[in-house]
Amino acid sequence: MRFCILLALLGSVLAQDAQLINDLEITRKLNHALLRGLREEEPTFPEMLAEPALTLEAFELPPTAQDGLAWNEVYAASQPGTVIVASGGRCDDCGKVHPRVASGFLISPTGLLVTNYHVVNLSESSPLVVLDGAGTVHQVAGWVKLSKNEDLAVLQLEGEGPFDFLPLADAVPGAGSEIAVLGHPDKNFYFFSTGVVSRYFIQSGNRIPNLSVTAPFAKGSSGGPVLDQRGNVVGIVRATDSIYYTEHGEEQKDFQMVVRMVVPVDLLRKLLESP
């Protein structure tokens, strides 16, 4: 009997220490927020992109974190400032909203949000809503900086804050450096994976620097933070490229590996500093 009580107490302590993610509740909140946006005919994000940029008020980026952390501490520190970015219209078949999920993160207490350009470059009329790590839904006030070539978008959230945010690294990490990715692959919300930087490179025919990493990510992770062991953002998840041994046109056989590409943090810093 005593042993069972001790196990129950231990289980209670572990449950309090662990961050339990409720995918069903998160999806419900996203559905509700998108439906409300459609019902109230709030401006769609394509309409917002057609508007002039919001003024980037003078601000200083938060200082880079210097203290080394365990990976569980990096997760705990980064989860509040990592967000879910969702869009979606009514389904023609069922009339419901099926959220298209991507990732992003905040970089200031005033609500500056970073994600990918391809996340916000919507082809259809749809609201864009943001759910933060505390489960609070935010509307997007507009865009501040956009770069199609570098696949970056800086948006402004509505509300006064202060918002939880993530610090940016001072420099791009070298090959072999340990990193982690936090995002929402295929609606597996707040999925944390670790790996290393595999290389820092420029692709043929493209002068934009890239990082590639070994930490797994997938659709829904786009725009999410890539973190060092101090909790600093060293990059932004961008895309994957699957390699097959045999590729002829649309025929792909004998899958071999996935190259996971990341926008390096210095491109984000340059975009924020640009006029």
MARFI-726564 format. One record per residue (C-alpha): x, y, z; residue in three letters. Coordinates in steps of 0.25 Angstrom, whole numbers, plus 5000, padded with zeros to 4 digits. Each point is the difference from the previous one (the first is absolute). Last residue first. Example, Ala and Ser with C-alpha at 12.3 -4.5 7.8 and 13.67 -1.06 7.14 Angstrom:
// MARFI-726564
505549965029SER 499449865002ALA 
***
This chain:
// MARFI-726564
506352024824PRO 500749875003SER 500449975014GLU 498949895002LEU 500349944987LEU 501549995004LYS 499749935013ARG 499149904993LEU 501149974990LEU 501049985012ASP 499149905006VAL 500249904989PRO 498749954992VAL 499949855002VAL 500149884991MET 499749865003ARG 500649904990VAL 499349875001VAL 500649864997MET 500049884991GLN 498749974993PHE 500149884990ASP 499150054989LYS 499450134995GLN 499350014987GLU 499550144997GLU 501150034990GLY 501049895001HIS 500649995014GLU 500749885006THR 500850005012TYR 499050095007TYR 500350135008ILE 498950075007SER 500250155002ASP 499450075012THR 499650155002ALA 500250135008ARG 500249985015VAL 500550135006ILE 501550025005GLY 500950025012VAL 498950035010VAL 500750015014ASN 499649905011GLY 501449985005ARG 500149874994GLN 499750054986ASP 498750024994LEU 499349984987VAL 498750085000PRO 498749974992GLY 499650064987GLY 499749874993SER 499749895011SER 498649974994GLY 500649914989LYS 501249935006ALA 501150005010PHE 501149915004PRO 501350055006ALA 501249984990THR 500250144996VAL 500350084987SER 500350145001LEU 499850094988ASN 500750134993PRO 499250074989ILE 500850014987ARG 499249894993ASN 500449944987GLY 500849895007SER 499649995014GLN 500750095010ILE 500549935013PHE 500149985015TYR 500149855003ARG 499449885009SER 499650095012VAL 499749905010VAL 498849925006GLY 498950025009THR 498449994999SER 498950075008PHE 498649994995PHE 499150115006TYR 498849964993PHE 499949874991ASN 499150074990LYS 500849954988ASP 501350045006PRO 499750115010HIS 501350075004GLY 501350005009LEU 501349964994VAL 501349975008ALA 501550034997ILE 501349945003GLU 501250064992SER 500649904990GLY 500150104989ALA 500250145005GLY 498950095007PRO 499650134993VAL 500350125009ALA 499450095011ASP 498949905003ALA 498650065001LEU 499250015013PRO 498649945001LEU 498750075004PHE 498950005010ASP 499050114998PHE 499850135008PRO 499050024994GLY 499350124994GLU 499149924991GLY 500049974985GLU 501149924994LEU 501050074991GLN 500649914989LEU 501549974995VAL 500049914988ALA 501249924994LEU 500249914988ASP 501450064997GLU 499650034986ASN 498550045003LYS 500550105011SER 498950075008LEU 500150105011LYS 498950075009VAL 498749924997TRP 498750035006GLY 499150005013ALA 500049855001VAL 499049945010GLN 500449935012HIS 499449875007VAL 500649975014THR 500449855002GLY 501250045009ALA 500949964989GLY 499450104990ASP 498949984990LEU 500050084988VAL 498950034990VAL 500050034985LEU 498750024993PRO 499849944986SER 499850044986SER 500849904992GLU 501450004994SER 500750035014LEU 501350065000ASN 500150005015VAL 500649865002VAL 500950024988HIS 500650125006TYR 500549925012ASN 499750045014THR 500550115010VAL 499050075009LEU 500250145006LEU 499150015012GLY 500550115009THR 500849915009PRO 500949974988SER 500549894992ILE 498749914999LEU 500049864994PHE 499449934988GLY 499449874995SER 499049954990ALA 498649945000VAL 499049994989ARG 498750005008PRO 498849914995HIS 498850095001VAL 498649944999LYS 499050014989GLY 500149854997CYS 500349994985ASP 500350154996ASP 501050015013CYS 499950145006ARG 501350074999GLY 501449985007GLY 501150075007SER 500949965012ALA 501350055006VAL 500349935013ILE 501050075009VAL 501349995007THR 500250105011GLY 499549915011PRO 500749884995GLN 501450055000SER 500450005015ALA 499449875003ALA 500649944987TYR 501350055003VAL 499949955015GLU 499749864994ASN 501250014991TRP 501050035012ALA 500450155000LEU 501350084998GLY 499950145005ASP 500350114989GLN 498650054995ALA 500150104989THR 499550145005PRO 498650044996PRO 499950074986LEU 500050155002GLU 498850084995PHE 499750124991ALA 498649984995GLU 499849914988LEU 498950084992THR 499049914994LEU 500249964986ALA 499050054990PRO 498749924997GLU 500049894989ALA 500549905011LEU 498850035008MET 499049974989GLU 500849864998PRO 499849995016PHE 498550015000THR 499450125006PRO 499049965010GLU 498749954995GLU 499349985013GLU 499649864997ARG 501449974993LEU 500850055012GLY 499149925009ARG 500149884993LEU 501550015000LEU 500150025015ALA 499049895003HIS 500849904991ASN 501450055006LEU 499449985014LYS 499549864997ARG 501349964994THR 500750045013ILE 499049925008GLU 500249884992LEU 501550015000ASP 500150005015ASN 501450025003ILE 500549965014LEU 501250075005GLN 500749915010ALA 500350045014ASP 498650005005GLN 499849864994ALA 501349955006LEU 499650055014VAL 498649934999SER 500749874995GLY 500950005012LEU 498850025009LEU 499349894994ALA 501249915000LEU 500250035015LEU 498549975003ILE 500249874993CYS 501249965008PHE 499350045013ARG 498949904996MET 
***
